[in-house]
Every structure is written in C-alpha cells, then in structure tokens.
Amino acid sequence: MEEIERSFEEATSMSLFQQGSMKPLYTIYQRPDAYVVLVDLAGADTSSLEVKATENKLIIRASLEKEVRFSDIYGTVVGEDIVFHEYEHEIPLPPDADPSNIKYNIRPNKIVEIIIPRKRSS
C-alpha cells in the first residue's frame, strides 16, 4: 500500500499532469524490417492526431474528444483536481529506425498503428 501511495504522489506531481496532457499506453514490436508501435488513444479526437519523428524520438499528440478529470478516473482527489485536454508523448527511437519514412493508420477502437522502417545495413 505504501508503494501505491508513493507512486500516486509521484504521478500527481509530474508536470505533464499539470499541463493537462496524458501519456497514452503503447507497445513496440520489432520486426526484421520495421518497428511497429501500437498506441491506445481511447477518447481521442483522431482528426487532431499528430505523428512526427525526429532522428531519435517519435512524438504523438491528439486532443481528447472531451476533457477528462483526474477524479473521473481515480475518484475523489485530495487538493486540486487535474483536467486533461490531450494525449502527448515522446517515445525514444532505436538508432536503426528510419524516421523519414514513418506511416500510420488508425485501427478500430482508436488504436494507432505506427510503422517505422529500419535502416538497411550497409
């Protein structure tokens, strides 16, 4: 129980919460030719989805269809309730990822599939 309370305190003090952004859940799969990132954007307005990549990170951002309050998720909160307006997250990319050719599509249930090719070995 102490560990849960400590984790909760750390989470509520994070600046992303205070900025009104949530980090989406995601999973990365490695294929021989690409990395596949599945991102769960439940409740997001997918028309606002932004997927960008730099040499070393993948950036995902999407507005929520409606604001979500911390108390909606976890019940009564102590102190100020935090309001979320968007998903935003930066995911580090492996050195052999080729961010110049990423592709993505939105699957049912607002799961976003992002395909990042791997650089070919010379």
KOLGU-4560 file (N, C-alpha, C; in nm, 3 decimals, padded with zeros to 5 digits):
<recs>
<n_xx: 00.081 n_yy: -00.118 n_zz: 00.000 ca_xx: 00.000 ca_yy: 00.000 ca_zz: 00.000 c_xx: 00.087 c_yy: 00.127 c_zz: 00.000 mol: A seq: 1 type: MET>
<n_xx: 00.197 n_yy: 00.120 n_zz: 00.074 ca_xx: 00.288 ca_yy: 00.236 ca_zz: 00.077 c_xx: 00.344 c_yy: 00.264 c_zz: -00.062 mol: A seq: 2 type: GLU>
<n_xx: 00.376 n_yy: 00.158 n_zz: -00.136 ca_xx: 00.430 ca_yy: 00.174 ca_zz: -00.271 c_xx: 00.327 c_yy: 00.238 c_zz: -00.364 mol: A seq: 3 type: GLU>
<n_xx: 00.202 n_yy: 00.199 n_zz: -00.351 ca_xx: 00.095 ca_yy: 00.257 ca_zz: -00.433 c_xx: 00.080 c_yy: 00.405 c_zz: -00.400 mol: A seq: 4 type: ILE>
<n_xx: 00.079 n_yy: 00.439 n_zz: -00.272 ca_xx: 00.066 ca_yy: 00.578 ca_zz: -00.232 c_xx: 00.184 c_yy: 00.661 c_zz: -00.282 mol: A seq: 5 type: GLU>
<n_xx: 00.306 n_yy: 00.606 n_zz: -00.275 ca_xx: 00.425 ca_yy: 00.678 ca_zz: -00.324 c_xx: 00.414 c_yy: 00.700 c_zz: -00.475 mol: A seq: 6 type: ARG>
<n_xx: 00.372 n_yy: 00.597 n_zz: -00.549 ca_xx: 00.356 ca_yy: 00.611 ca_zz: -00.694 c_xx: 00.252 c_yy: 00.716 c_zz: -00.728 mol: A seq: 7 type: SER>
<n_xx: 00.142 n_yy: 00.717 n_zz: -00.652 ca_xx: 00.037 ca_yy: 00.815 ca_zz: -00.675 c_xx: 00.089 c_yy: 00.956 c_zz: -00.652 mol: A seq: 8 type: PHE>
<n_xx: 00.164 n_yy: 00.975 n_zz: -00.545 ca_xx: 00.220 ca_yy: 01.107 ca_zz: -00.516 c_xx: 00.315 c_yy: 01.152 c_zz: -00.626 mol: A seq: 9 type: GLU>
<n_xx: 00.399 n_yy: 01.061 n_zz: -00.676 ca_xx: 00.491 ca_yy: 01.094 ca_zz: -00.784 c_xx: 00.413 c_yy: 01.132 c_zz: -00.909 mol: A seq: 10 type: GLU>
<n_xx: 00.310 n_yy: 01.055 n_zz: -00.941 ca_xx: 00.232 ca_yy: 01.079 ca_zz: -01.062 c_xx: 00.161 c_yy: 01.213 c_zz: -01.056 mol: A seq: 11 type: ALA>
<n_xx: 00.104 n_yy: 01.247 n_zz: -00.942 ca_xx: 00.030 ca_yy: 01.372 ca_zz: -00.932 c_xx: 00.120 c_yy: 01.494 c_zz: -00.929 mol: A seq: 12 type: THR>
<n_xx: 00.248 n_yy: 01.474 n_zz: -00.902 ca_xx: 00.340 ca_yy: 01.588 ca_zz: -00.901 c_xx: 00.408 c_yy: 01.608 c_zz: -01.035 mol: A seq: 13 type: SER>
<n_xx: 00.385 n_yy: 01.520 n_zz: -01.132 ca_xx: 00.450 ca_yy: 01.531 ca_zz: -01.262 c_xx: 00.396 c_yy: 01.652 c_zz: -01.339 mol: A seq: 14 type: MET>
<n_xx: 00.483 n_yy: 01.721 n_zz: -01.410 ca_xx: 00.443 ca_yy: 01.841 ca_zz: -01.482 c_xx: 00.346 c_yy: 01.810 c_zz: -01.596 mol: A seq: 15 type: SER>
<n_xx: 00.351 n_yy: 01.692 n_zz: -01.657 ca_xx: 00.257 ca_yy: 01.661 ca_zz: -01.764 c_xx: 00.114 c_yy: 01.667 c_zz: -01.714 mol: A seq: 16 type: LEU>
<n_xx: 00.090 n_yy: 01.622 n_zz: -01.593 ca_xx: -00.044 ca_yy: 01.631 ca_zz: -01.538 c_xx: -00.086 c_yy: 01.776 c_zz: -01.525 mol: A seq: 17 type: PHE>
<n_xx: 00.003 n_yy: 01.860 n_zz: -01.478 ca_xx: -00.031 ca_yy: 01.999 ca_zz: -01.457 c_xx: -00.050 c_yy: 02.073 c_zz: -01.589 mol: A seq: 18 type: GLN>
<n_xx: 00.008 n_yy: 02.023 n_zz: -01.696 ca_xx: -00.008 ca_yy: 02.084 ca_zz: -01.827 c_xx: -00.136 c_yy: 02.038 c_zz: -01.895 mol: A seq: 19 type: GLN>
<n_xx: -00.206 n_yy: 01.939 n_zz: -01.840 ca_xx: -00.329 ca_yy: 01.891 ca_zz: -01.898 c_xx: -00.310 c_yy: 01.785 c_zz: -02.004 mol: A seq: 20 type: GLY>
<n_xx: -00.193 n_yy: 01.718 n_zz: -02.005 ca_xx: -00.165 ca_yy: 01.613 ca_zz: -02.101 c_xx: -00.150 c_yy: 01.479 c_zz: -02.031 mol: A seq: 21 type: SER>
<n_xx: -00.195 n_yy: 01.375 n_zz: -02.100 ca_xx: -00.177 ca_yy: 01.238 ca_zz: -02.051 c_xx: -00.086 c_yy: 01.163 c_zz: -02.148 mol: A seq: 22 type: MET>
<n_xx: -00.012 n_yy: 01.069 n_zz: -02.095 ca_xx: 00.068 ca_yy: 00.981 ca_zz: -02.180 c_xx: -00.018 c_yy: 00.862 c_zz: -02.217 mol: A seq: 23 type: LYS>
<n_xx: -00.028 n_yy: 00.831 n_zz: -02.347 ca_xx: -00.106 ca_yy: 00.714 ca_zz: -02.386 c_xx: -00.030 c_yy: 00.584 c_zz: -02.359 mol: A seq: 24 type: PRO>
<n_xx: -00.104 n_yy: 00.476 n_zz: -02.348 ca_xx: -00.041 ca_yy: 00.345 ca_zz: -02.337 c_xx: 00.007 c_yy: 00.305 c_zz: -02.476 mol: A seq: 25 type: LEU>
<n_xx: 00.122 n_yy: 00.238 n_zz: -02.482 ca_xx: 00.173 ca_yy: 00.195 ca_zz: -02.612 c_xx: 00.257 c_yy: 00.069 c_zz: -02.596 mol: A seq: 26 type: TYR>
<n_xx: 00.274 n_yy: 00.000 n_zz: -02.708 ca_xx: 00.357 ca_yy: -00.120 ca_zz: -02.715 c_xx: 00.439 c_yy: -00.111 c_zz: -02.843 mol: A seq: 27 type: THR>
<n_xx: 00.565 n_yy: -00.156 n_zz: -02.836 ca_xx: 00.652 ca_yy: -00.156 ca_zz: -02.954 c_xx: 00.689 c_yy: -00.300 c_zz: -02.988 mol: A seq: 28 type: ILE>
<n_xx: 00.671 n_yy: -00.334 n_zz: -03.116 ca_xx: 00.711 ca_yy: -00.465 ca_zz: -03.166 c_xx: 00.825 c_yy: -00.445 c_zz: -03.265 mol: A seq: 29 type: TYR>
<n_xx: 00.921 n_yy: -00.534 n_zz: -03.261 ca_xx: 01.035 ca_yy: -00.527 ca_zz: -03.353 c_xx: 01.020 c_yy: -00.635 c_zz: -03.459 mol: A seq: 30 type: GLN>
<n_xx: 01.017 n_yy: -00.593 n_zz: -03.585 ca_xx: 01.017 ca_yy: -00.686 ca_zz: -03.697 c_xx: 01.153 c_yy: -00.674 c_zz: -03.767 mol: A seq: 31 type: ARG>
<n_xx: 01.188 n_yy: -00.769 n_zz: -03.851 ca_xx: 01.318 ca_yy: -00.760 ca_zz: -03.920 c_xx: 01.334 c_yy: -00.633 c_zz: -04.004 mol: A seq: 32 type: PRO>
<n_xx: 01.223 n_yy: -00.581 n_zz: -04.060 ca_xx: 01.231 ca_yy: -00.466 ca_zz: -04.148 c_xx: 01.177 c_yy: -00.335 c_zz: -04.089 mol: A seq: 33 type: ASP>
<n_xx: 01.113 n_yy: -00.343 n_zz: -03.970 ca_xx: 01.050 ca_yy: -00.222 ca_zz: -03.915 c_xx: 01.019 c_yy: -00.239 c_zz: -03.767 mol: A seq: 34 type: ALA>
<n_xx: 00.989 n_yy: -00.125 n_zz: -03.705 ca_xx: 00.934 ca_yy: -00.123 ca_zz: -03.569 c_xx: 00.787 c_yy: -00.088 c_zz: -03.584 mol: A seq: 35 type: TYR>
<n_xx: 00.703 n_yy: -00.156 n_zz: -03.510 ca_xx: 00.560 ca_yy: -00.128 ca_zz: -03.511 c_xx: 00.521 c_yy: -00.080 c_zz: -03.371 mol: A seq: 36 type: VAL>
<n_xx: 00.464 n_yy: 00.039 n_zz: -03.365 ca_xx: 00.422 ca_yy: 00.097 ca_zz: -03.238 c_xx: 00.270 c_yy: 00.102 c_zz: -03.239 mol: A seq: 37 type: VAL>
<n_xx: 00.208 n_yy: 00.038 n_zz: -03.140 ca_xx: 00.063 ca_yy: 00.045 ca_zz: -03.124 c_xx: 00.034 c_yy: 00.137 c_zz: -03.007 mol: A seq: 38 type: LEU>
<n_xx: -00.047 n_yy: 00.241 n_zz: -03.031 ca_xx: -00.076 ca_yy: 00.343 ca_zz: -02.931 c_xx: -00.227 c_yy: 00.344 c_zz: -02.907 mol: A seq: 39 type: VAL>
<n_xx: -00.266 n_yy: 00.336 n_zz: -02.780 ca_xx: -00.407 ca_yy: 00.338 ca_zz: -02.742 c_xx: -00.450 c_yy: 00.482 c_zz: -02.715 mol: A seq: 40 type: ASP>
<n_xx: -00.534 n_yy: 00.535 n_zz: -02.802 ca_xx: -00.580 ca_yy: 00.673 ca_zz: -02.787 c_xx: -00.731 c_yy: 00.676 c_zz: -02.758 mol: A seq: 41 type: LEU>
<n_xx: -00.774 n_yy: 00.595 n_zz: -02.664 ca_xx: -00.915 ca_yy: 00.592 ca_zz: -02.625 c_xx: -00.961 c_yy: 00.731 c_zz: -02.586 mol: A seq: 42 type: ALA>
<n_xx: -01.075 n_yy: 00.773 n_zz: -02.639 ca_xx: -01.130 ca_yy: 00.903 ca_zz: -02.606 c_xx: -01.070 c_yy: 01.019 c_zz: -02.683 mol: A seq: 43 type: GLY>
<n_xx: -00.979 n_yy: 00.991 n_zz: -02.776 ca_xx: -00.913 ca_yy: 01.098 ca_zz: -02.851 c_xx: -00.996 c_yy: 01.138 c_zz: -02.973 mol: A seq: 44 type: ALA>
<n_xx: -00.979 n_yy: 01.262 n_zz: -03.014 ca_xx: -01.032 ca_yy: 01.310 ca_zz: -03.141 c_xx: -00.926 c_yy: 01.278 c_zz: -03.245 mol: A seq: 45 type: ASP>
<n_xx: -00.942 n_yy: 01.168 n_zz: -03.316 ca_xx: -00.837 ca_yy: 01.123 ca_zz: -03.407 c_xx: -00.814 c_yy: 01.218 c_zz: -03.525 mol: A seq: 46 type: THR>
<n_xx: -00.908 n_yy: 01.310 n_zz: -03.551 ca_xx: -00.884 ca_yy: 01.407 ca_zz: -03.658 c_xx: -00.775 c_yy: 01.507 c_zz: -03.618 mol: A seq: 47 type: SER>
<n_xx: -00.745 n_yy: 01.515 n_zz: -03.489 ca_xx: -00.639 ca_yy: 01.605 ca_zz: -03.442 c_xx: -00.504 c_yy: 01.535 c_zz: -03.425 mol: A seq: 48 type: SER>
<n_xx: -00.498 n_yy: 01.408 n_zz: -03.461 ca_xx: -00.377 ca_yy: 01.328 ca_zz: -03.439 c_xx: -00.257 c_yy: 01.385 c_zz: -03.514 mol: A seq: 49 type: LEU>
<n_xx: -00.146 n_yy: 01.399 n_zz: -03.441 ca_xx: -00.017 ca_yy: 01.439 ca_zz: -03.499 c_xx: 00.084 c_yy: 01.330 c_zz: -03.467 mol: A seq: 50 type: GLU>
<n_xx: 00.150 n_yy: 01.278 n_zz: -03.569 ca_xx: 00.256 ca_yy: 01.180 ca_zz: -03.551 c_xx: 00.378 c_yy: 01.236 c_zz: -03.622 mol: A seq: 51 type: VAL>
<n_xx: 00.483 n_yy: 01.262 n_zz: -03.547 ca_xx: 00.607 ca_yy: 01.317 ca_zz: -03.602 c_xx: 00.724 c_yy: 01.234 c_zz: -03.552 mol: A seq: 52 type: LYS>
<n_xx: 00.831 n_yy: 01.236 n_zz: -03.626 ca_xx: 00.951 ca_yy: 01.166 ca_zz: -03.581 c_xx: 01.074 c_yy: 01.250 c_zz: -03.611 mol: A seq: 53 type: ALA>
<n_xx: 01.165 n_yy: 01.247 n_zz: -03.516 ca_xx: 01.296 ca_yy: 01.308 ca_zz: -03.537 c_xx: 01.395 c_yy: 01.192 c_zz: -03.546 mol: A seq: 54 type: THR>
<n_xx: 01.520 n_yy: 01.224 n_zz: -03.552 ca_xx: 01.623 ca_yy: 01.119 ca_zz: -03.562 c_xx: 01.618 c_yy: 01.021 c_zz: -03.446 mol: A seq: 55 type: GLU>
<n_xx: 01.577 n_yy: 01.068 n_zz: -03.328 ca_xx: 01.583 ca_yy: 00.979 ca_zz: -03.211 c_xx: 01.455 c_yy: 00.968 c_zz: -03.129 mol: A seq: 56 type: ASN>
<n_xx: 01.343 n_yy: 01.028 n_zz: -03.177 ca_xx: 01.219 ca_yy: 01.012 ca_zz: -03.100 c_xx: 01.096 c_yy: 01.023 c_zz: -03.188 mol: A seq: 57 type: LYS>
<n_xx: 00.991 n_yy: 00.957 n_zz: -03.141 ca_xx: 00.860 ca_yy: 00.960 ca_zz: -03.204 c_xx: 00.771 c_yy: 01.048 c_zz: -03.115 mol: A seq: 58 type: LEU>
<n_xx: 00.701 n_yy: 01.143 n_zz: -03.175 ca_xx: 00.617 ca_yy: 01.235 ca_zz: -03.100 c_xx: 00.472 c_yy: 01.212 c_zz: -03.141 mol: A seq: 59 type: ILE>
<n_xx: 00.387 n_yy: 01.188 n_zz: -03.041 ca_xx: 00.245 ca_yy: 01.161 ca_zz: -03.065 c_xx: 00.164 c_yy: 01.263 c_zz: -02.986 mol: A seq: 60 type: ILE>
<n_xx: 00.065 n_yy: 01.322 n_zz: -03.053 ca_xx: -00.020 ca_yy: 01.421 ca_zz: -02.986 c_xx: -00.160 c_yy: 01.411 c_zz: -03.046 mol: A seq: 61 type: ARG>
<n_xx: -00.262 n_yy: 01.416 n_zz: -02.961 ca_xx: -00.401 ca_yy: 01.419 ca_zz: -03.007 c_xx: -00.488 c_yy: 01.481 c_zz: -02.898 mol: A seq: 62 type: ALA>
<n_xx: -00.583 n_yy: 01.563 n_zz: -02.940 ca_xx: -00.678 ca_yy: 01.622 ca_zz: -02.845 c_xx: -00.777 c_yy: 01.516 c_zz: -02.800 mol: A seq: 63 type: SER>
<n_xx: -00.829 n_yy: 01.533 n_zz: -02.680 ca_xx: -00.935 ca_yy: 01.446 ca_zz: -02.632 c_xx: -01.069 c_yy: 01.497 c_zz: -02.684 mol: A seq: 64 type: LEU>
<n_xx: -01.165 n_yy: 01.406 n_zz: -02.705 ca_xx: -01.298 ca_yy: 01.446 ca_zz: -02.750 c_xx: -01.366 c_yy: 01.536 c_zz: -02.648 mol: A seq: 65 type: GLU>
<n_xx: -01.342 n_yy: 01.509 n_zz: -02.520 ca_xx: -01.393 ca_yy: 01.594 ca_zz: -02.413 c_xx: -01.291 c_yy: 01.590 c_zz: -02.300 mol: A seq: 66 type: LYS>
<n_xx: -01.291 n_yy: 01.692 n_zz: -02.218 ca_xx: -01.193 ca_yy: 01.696 ca_zz: -02.109 c_xx: -01.219 c_yy: 01.582 c_zz: -02.012 mol: A seq: 67 type: GLU>
<n_xx: -01.112 n_yy: 01.535 n_zz: -01.953 ca_xx: -01.118 ca_yy: 01.427 ca_zz: -01.855 c_xx: -01.055 c_yy: 01.479 c_zz: -01.727 mol: A seq: 68 type: VAL>
<n_xx: -01.120 n_yy: 01.456 n_zz: -01.618 ca_xx: -01.067 ca_yy: 01.499 ca_zz: -01.489 c_xx: -01.003 c_yy: 01.380 c_zz: -01.418 mol: A seq: 69 type: ARG>
<n_xx: -00.899 n_yy: 01.408 n_zz: -01.343 ca_xx: -00.831 ca_yy: 01.305 ca_zz: -01.265 c_xx: -00.932 c_yy: 01.233 c_zz: -01.176 mol: A seq: 70 type: PHE>
<n_xx: -01.027 n_yy: 01.308 n_zz: -01.122 ca_xx: -01.128 ca_yy: 01.248 ca_zz: -01.034 c_xx: -01.222 c_yy: 01.157 c_zz: -01.112 mol: A seq: 71 type: SER>
<n_xx: -01.240 n_yy: 01.178 n_zz: -01.244 ca_xx: -01.321 ca_yy: 01.088 ca_zz: -01.325 c_xx: -01.258 c_yy: 00.949 c_zz: -01.331 mol: A seq: 72 type: ASP>
<n_xx: -01.124 n_yy: 00.946 n_zz: -01.329 ca_xx: -01.050 ca_yy: 00.822 ca_zz: -01.342 c_xx: -01.030 c_yy: 00.755 c_zz: -01.207 mol: A seq: 73 type: ILE>
<n_xx: -00.990 n_yy: 00.831 n_zz: -01.107 ca_xx: -00.949 ca_yy: 00.774 ca_zz: -00.979 c_xx: -01.043 c_yy: 00.804 c_zz: -00.863 mol: A seq: 74 type: TYR>
<n_xx: -01.154 n_yy: 00.873 n_zz: -00.888 ca_xx: -01.245 ca_yy: 00.907 ca_zz: -00.779 c_xx: -01.201 c_yy: 01.035 c_zz: -00.710 mol: A seq: 75 type: GLY>
<n_xx: -01.242 n_yy: 01.052 n_zz: -00.588 ca_xx: -01.214 ca_yy: 01.174 ca_zz: -00.512 c_xx: -01.064 c_yy: 01.197 c_zz: -00.501 mol: A seq: 76 type: THR>
<n_xx: -01.024 n_yy: 01.321 n_zz: -00.523 ca_xx: -00.882 ca_yy: 01.356 ca_zz: -00.511 c_xx: -00.864 c_yy: 01.454 c_zz: -00.396 mol: A seq: 77 type: VAL>
<n_xx: -00.745 n_yy: 01.454 n_zz: -00.342 ca_xx: -00.711 ca_yy: 01.549 ca_zz: -00.237 c_xx: -00.646 c_yy: 01.669 c_zz: -00.305 mol: A seq: 78 type: VAL>
<n_xx: -00.689 n_yy: 01.786 n_zz: -00.274 ca_xx: -00.632 ca_yy: 01.905 ca_zz: -00.335 c_xx: -00.700 c_yy: 01.937 c_zz: -00.467 mol: A seq: 79 type: GLY>
<n_xx: -00.628 n_yy: 02.002 n_zz: -00.555 ca_xx: -00.683 ca_yy: 02.048 ca_zz: -00.682 c_xx: -00.700 c_yy: 01.933 c_zz: -00.780 mol: A seq: 80 type: GLU>
<n_xx: -00.817 n_yy: 01.926 n_zz: -00.844 ca_xx: -00.842 ca_yy: 01.825 ca_zz: -00.947 c_xx: -00.767 c_yy: 01.865 c_zz: -01.074 mol: A seq: 81 type: ASP>
<n_xx: -00.710 n_yy: 01.770 n_zz: -01.143 ca_xx: -00.633 ca_yy: 01.797 ca_zz: -01.264 c_xx: -00.720 c_yy: 01.764 c_zz: -01.385 mol: A seq: 82 type: ILE>
<n_xx: -00.719 n_yy: 01.851 n_zz: -01.485 ca_xx: -00.800 ca_yy: 01.835 ca_zz: -01.604 c_xx: -00.709 c_yy: 01.806 c_zz: -01.722 mol: A seq: 83 type: VAL>
<n_xx: -00.743 n_yy: 01.702 n_zz: -01.799 ca_xx: -00.665 ca_yy: 01.664 ca_zz: -01.917 c_xx: -00.740 c_yy: 01.705 c_zz: -02.044 mol: A seq: 84 type: PHE>
<n_xx: -00.665 n_yy: 01.756 n_zz: -02.142 ca_xx: -00.723 ca_yy: 01.800 ca_zz: -02.268 c_xx: -00.665 c_yy: 01.724 c_zz: -02.387 mol: A seq: 85 type: HIS>
<n_xx: -00.553 n_yy: 01.654 n_zz: -02.366 ca_xx: -00.488 ca_yy: 01.589 ca_zz: -02.480 c_xx: -00.400 c_yy: 01.474 c_zz: -02.435 mol: A seq: 86 type: GLU>
<n_xx: -00.366 n_yy: 01.392 n_zz: -02.534 ca_xx: -00.260 ca_yy: 01.292 ca_zz: -02.518 c_xx: -00.134 c_yy: 01.353 c_zz: -02.577 mol: A seq: 87 type: TYR>
<n_xx: -00.021 n_yy: 01.331 n_zz: -02.512 ca_xx: 00.107 ca_yy: 01.376 ca_zz: -02.568 c_xx: 00.216 c_yy: 01.286 c_zz: -02.511 mol: A seq: 88 type: GLU>
<n_xx: 00.302 n_yy: 01.237 n_zz: -02.601 ca_xx: 00.411 ca_yy: 01.152 ca_zz: -02.553 c_xx: 00.524 c_yy: 01.150 c_zz: -02.654 mol: A seq: 89 type: HIS>
<n_xx: 00.645 n_yy: 01.140 n_zz: -02.603 ca_xx: 00.765 ca_yy: 01.123 ca_zz: -02.686 c_xx: 00.823 c_yy: 00.988 c_zz: -02.653 mol: A seq: 90 type: GLU>
<n_xx: 00.842 n_yy: 00.907 n_zz: -02.757 ca_xx: 00.894 ca_yy: 00.771 ca_zz: -02.741 c_xx: 01.033 c_yy: 00.768 c_zz: -02.804 mol: A seq: 91 type: ILE>
<n_xx: 01.134 n_yy: 00.727 n_zz: -02.729 ca_xx: 01.269 ca_yy: 00.717 ca_zz: -02.788 c_xx: 01.272 c_yy: 00.613 c_zz: -02.899 mol: A seq: 92 type: PRO>
<n_xx: 01.346 n_yy: 00.644 n_zz: -03.005 ca_xx: 01.360 ca_yy: 00.551 ca_zz: -03.117 c_xx: 01.497 c_yy: 00.484 c_zz: -03.113 mol: A seq: 93 type: LEU>
<n_xx: 01.504 n_yy: 00.359 n_zz: -03.154 ca_xx: 01.633 ca_yy: 00.291 ca_zz: -03.163 c_xx: 01.719 c_yy: 00.357 c_zz: -03.272 mol: A seq: 94 type: PRO>
<n_xx: 01.850 n_yy: 00.342 n_zz: -03.263 ca_xx: 01.940 ca_yy: 00.406 ca_zz: -03.360 c_xx: 01.918 c_yy: 00.361 c_zz: -03.505 mol: A seq: 95 type: PRO>
<n_xx: 01.867 n_yy: 00.239 n_zz: -03.526 ca_xx: 01.848 ca_yy: 00.192 ca_zz: -03.663 c_xx: 01.709 c_yy: 00.222 c_zz: -03.720 mol: A seq: 96 type: ASP>
<n_xx: 01.629 n_yy: 00.302 n_zz: -03.649 ca_xx: 01.497 ca_yy: 00.342 ca_zz: -03.701 c_xx: 01.515 c_yy: 00.450 c_zz: -03.807 mol: A seq: 97 type: ALA>
<n_xx: 01.431 n_yy: 00.445 n_zz: -03.911 ca_xx: 01.436 ca_yy: 00.544 ca_zz: -04.020 c_xx: 01.313 c_yy: 00.635 c_zz: -04.007 mol: A seq: 98 type: ASP>
<n_xx: 01.325 n_yy: 00.746 n_zz: -03.934 ca_xx: 01.209 ca_yy: 00.831 ca_zz: -03.909 c_xx: 01.158 c_yy: 00.906 c_zz: -04.032 mol: A seq: 99 type: PRO>
<n_xx: 01.232 n_yy: 00.905 n_zz: -04.141 ca_xx: 01.190 ca_yy: 00.979 ca_zz: -04.260 c_xx: 01.078 c_yy: 00.909 c_zz: -04.337 mol: A seq: 100 type: SER>
<n_xx: 01.053 n_yy: 00.783 n_zz: -04.306 ca_xx: 00.952 ca_yy: 00.708 ca_zz: -04.382 c_xx: 00.845 c_yy: 00.645 c_zz: -04.294 mol: A seq: 101 type: ASN>
<n_xx: 00.805 n_yy: 00.712 n_zz: -04.186 ca_xx: 00.703 ca_yy: 00.652 ca_zz: -04.100 c_xx: 00.566 c_yy: 00.658 c_zz: -04.168 mol: A seq: 102 type: ILE>
<n_xx: 00.485 n_yy: 00.559 n_zz: -04.135 ca_xx: 00.346 ca_yy: 00.553 ca_zz: -04.183 c_xx: 00.261 c_yy: 00.516 c_zz: -04.063 mol: A seq: 103 type: LYS>
<n_xx: 00.137 n_yy: 00.561 n_zz: -04.065 ca_xx: 00.048 ca_yy: 00.522 ca_zz: -03.956 c_xx: -00.094 c_yy: 00.509 c_zz: -04.007 mol: A seq: 104 type: TYR>
<n_xx: -00.173 n_yy: 00.430 n_zz: -03.935 ca_xx: -00.315 ca_yy: 00.420 ca_zz: -03.963 c_xx: -00.389 c_yy: 00.402 c_zz: -03.831 mol: A seq: 105 type: ASN>
<n_xx: -00.515 n_yy: 00.442 n_zz: -03.833 ca_xx: -00.597 ca_yy: 00.434 ca_zz: -03.713 c_xx: -00.684 c_yy: 00.310 c_zz: -03.724 mol: A seq: 106 type: ILE>
<n_xx: -00.665 n_yy: 00.219 n_zz: -03.631 ca_xx: -00.742 ca_yy: 00.095 ca_zz: -03.627 c_xx: -00.872 c_yy: 00.119 c_zz: -03.549 mol: A seq: 107 type: ARG>
<n_xx: -00.962 n_yy: 00.019 n_zz: -03.551 ca_xx: -01.083 ca_yy: 00.032 ca_zz: -03.468 c_xx: -01.045 c_yy: 00.052 c_zz: -03.321 mol: A seq: 108 type: PRO>
<n_xx: -01.134 n_yy: 00.112 n_zz: -03.247 ca_xx: -01.114 ca_yy: 00.141 ca_zz: -03.104 c_xx: -01.002 c_yy: 00.240 c_zz: -03.079 mol: A seq: 109 type: ASN>
<n_xx: -00.969 n_yy: 00.320 n_zz: -03.181 ca_xx: -00.870 ca_yy: 00.428 ca_zz: -03.169 c_xx: -00.731 c_yy: 00.378 c_zz: -03.129 mol: A seq: 110 type: LYS>
<n_xx: -00.695 n_yy: 00.262 n_zz: -03.180 ca_xx: -00.559 ca_yy: 00.213 ca_zz: -03.167 c_xx: -00.485 c_yy: 00.262 c_zz: -03.291 mol: A seq: 111 type: ILE>
<n_xx: -00.376 n_yy: 00.333 n_zz: -03.270 ca_xx: -00.298 ca_yy: 00.385 ca_zz: -03.382 c_xx: -00.179 c_yy: 00.293 c_zz: -03.403 mol: A seq: 112 type: VAL>
<n_xx: -00.164 n_yy: 00.247 n_zz: -03.526 ca_xx: -00.051 ca_yy: 00.162 ca_zz: -03.564 c_xx: 00.049 c_yy: 00.248 c_zz: -03.641 mol: A seq: 113 type: GLU>
<n_xx: 00.169 n_yy: 00.260 n_zz: -03.586 ca_xx: 00.274 ca_yy: 00.340 ca_zz: -03.649 c_xx: 00.385 c_yy: 00.245 c_zz: -03.693 mol: A seq: 114 type: ILE>
<n_xx: 00.421 n_yy: 00.253 n_zz: -03.819 ca_xx: 00.527 ca_yy: 00.165 ca_zz: -03.874 c_xx: 00.648 c_yy: 00.252 c_zz: -03.906 mol: A seq: 115 type: ILE>
<n_xx: 00.759 n_yy: 00.218 n_zz: -03.844 ca_xx: 00.883 ca_yy: 00.292 ca_zz: -03.863 c_xx: 00.984 c_yy: 00.194 c_zz: -03.925 mol: A seq: 116 type: ILE>
<n_xx: 01.020 n_yy: 00.214 n_zz: -04.052 ca_xx: 01.115 ca_yy: 00.124 ca_zz: -04.115 c_xx: 01.250 c_yy: 00.126 c_zz: -04.043 mol: A seq: 117 type: PRO>
<n_xx: 01.322 n_yy: 00.016 n_zz: -04.057 ca_xx: 01.458 ca_yy: 00.010 ca_zz: -04.004 c_xx: 01.555 c_yy: 00.045 c_zz: -04.115 mol: A seq: 118 type: ARG>
<n_xx: 01.663 n_yy: 00.113 n_zz: -04.081 ca_xx: 01.767 ca_yy: 00.145 ca_zz: -04.180 c_xx: 01.831 c_yy: 00.016 c_zz: -04.226 mol: A seq: 119 type: LYS>
<n_xx: 01.862 n_yy: 00.012 n_zz: -04.353 ca_xx: 01.927 ca_yy: -00.107 ca_zz: -04.408 c_xx: 02.075 c_yy: -00.106 c_zz: -04.375 mol: A seq: 120 type: ARG>
<n_xx: 02.125 n_yy: -00.221 n_zz: -04.342 ca_xx: 02.269 ca_yy: -00.233 ca_zz: -04.311 c_xx: 02.348 c_yy: -00.216 c_zz: -04.438 mol: A seq: 121 type: SER>
<n_xx: 02.462 n_yy: -00.150 n_zz: -04.427 ca_xx: 02.546 ca_yy: -00.128 ca_zz: -04.546 c_xx: 02.643 c_yy: -00.240 c_zz: -04.564 mol: A seq: 122 type: SER>
</recs>
